[in-house]
Amino acid sequence: MTFGSRIVQSRIEMGATRELSAEARDLTLFHYRGCWYCRRVWKALDELDLVIAEKDILEDPDAKHEIMAARGRRTVPVLRIALPDGRVRYMGQSRDIVRYLRERFGEPDPELLSDQFKRIVFKTE
Ligand SMILES: N[C@@H](CCC(=O)N[C@@H](CS)C(=O)NCC(=O)O)C(=O)O
C-alpha cells in the first residue's frame, strides 16, 4: 500500500465515525477517490485535524455539474466556501487550497517564519 492510498483508506474509515469540524462547516471539498492532487488537501486536513464535508464527483453527478457550472471544468480538488452573506466561492488548485486551510486553521510553521518572528512567537534566543 502506498503512502497516498493509506491516506485515502484512512479517510474512508474515519468517514463513518468522525463528525464535521464545527469551525469548518462552511467548507466542502469536491474530489474523487484516487485523485492525486486531492491527496495534498487530505494530508493538510489530517495535519490540521479538520473534518469537512466532501463530495465525490464520480459518485455524485450533481456535484460534478456544480463545479462544471461554477468553474467551467471538472478538475478537482475544488474547495467550496460558503460566505456568511450567502454567496459561494469555489477555489481550485490544490496548493492554493492547502495554503488557505493552513492560513485559516493552522499554527505558525517554524520553517516558514523568519528569525525575527521565530523569536517573538516561539521565544527562541
Ligand atoms: N493543478 C491542479 C491539477 C488538478 C488535476 O489535474 N486534477 C485531476 C485529478 S488528480 C483532474 O481533476 N483530472 C480530471 C480533469 O481534468 O478533467 C491542482 O493542483 O489542483
The ligand as a MOL file (V3000), in Angstrom:
LIG
                    3D

  0  0  0     0  0            999 V3000
M  V30 BEGIN CTAB
M  V30 COUNTS 20 19 0 0 0
M  V30 BEGIN ATOM
M  V30 1 N -3.2010 21.9980 -10.8580 0
M  V30 2 C -4.3700 21.3090 -10.3290 0
M  V30 3 C -4.4710 19.9460 -11.0010 0
M  V30 4 C -5.7580 19.2380 -10.6830 0
M  V30 5 C -5.9360 17.9860 -11.5210 0
M  V30 6 O -5.2980 17.8090 -12.5720 0
M  V30 7 N -6.8190 17.1100 -11.0560 0
M  V30 8 C -7.1100 15.8980 -11.7660 0
M  V30 9 C -7.2990 14.7370 -10.7920 0
M  V30 10 S -5.8250 14.4000 -9.8290 0
M  V30 11 C -8.4190 16.0130 -12.5110 0
M  V30 12 O -9.3830 16.5360 -11.9850 0
M  V30 13 N -8.4580 15.4950 -13.7450 0
M  V30 14 C -9.6860 15.3940 -14.4990 0
M  V30 15 C -9.9050 16.5140 -15.4520 0
M  V30 16 O -9.0080 17.3570 -15.6250 0
M  V30 17 O -10.9910 16.5530 -16.0450 0
M  V30 18 C -4.2540 21.1890 -8.8140 0
M  V30 19 O -3.1350 21.2510 -8.2800 0
M  V30 20 O -5.2850 21.0760 -8.1360 0
M  V30 END ATOM
M  V30 BEGIN BOND
M  V30 1 1 1 2
M  V30 2 1 2 3
M  V30 3 1 2 18
M  V30 4 1 3 4
M  V30 5 1 4 5
M  V30 6 2 5 6
M  V30 7 1 5 7
M  V30 8 1 7 8
M  V30 9 1 8 9
M  V30 10 1 8 11
M  V30 11 1 9 10
M  V30 12 2 11 12
M  V30 13 1 11 13
M  V30 14 1 13 14
M  V30 15 1 14 15
M  V30 16 2 15 16
M  V30 17 1 15 17
M  V30 18 2 18 19
M  V30 19 1 18 20
M  V30 END BOND
M  V30 END CTAB
M  END
